[in-house]
Amino acid sequence: HRLDRPVSGCICFARHVRAARKISEQFEGRTVSKTYWALVPGTPAEPAGTWTDFLQKIDGEPRTAVVDERHPEGKIAILHYQTIQSTPQGTLLEIQLETGRTHQIRVQCSSRGLPLLGDTLYGSQGSFGPWNDDERARLISLHARSIQLKHPMTREPIHVVAPLPPLWQEYGVTS
């Protein structure tokens, strides 16, 4: 499990190899539930829905692109979203991934004219939080809100929720 550098929120770590293997099996079996919050300019066409695209990781670049479904390197990417708040800066979306492709949320939002605030790699015109000369260290408006999985050894359910960093309040997010 990983998060892009400029993303805040929950991440899962294992304390030993056996636990890591069992957690990896849950991710591979798509039994882990992850919820993200994203702040986008504008408003999606529908207040809730499912976006299905085919994505290709661009060789030699830290980017992913939407490609035609017939593209030989295209992999299906599915996410479900719902609007949870409107702000002066845009719309707060709650997103659940069905697949987990590189930069999936970022590229799927951008391809619909809704680049995440601060995500200049995918077309955002402004910053999110303090400016940083290192593009990889610039914050984007994506937060891994929660993760649900089973404890790798006891199989007990685990549900972790990460509060939003205070910066989000500056953009009108009150949830």
Disulfide bonds with the S-S distance in Angstrom:
none
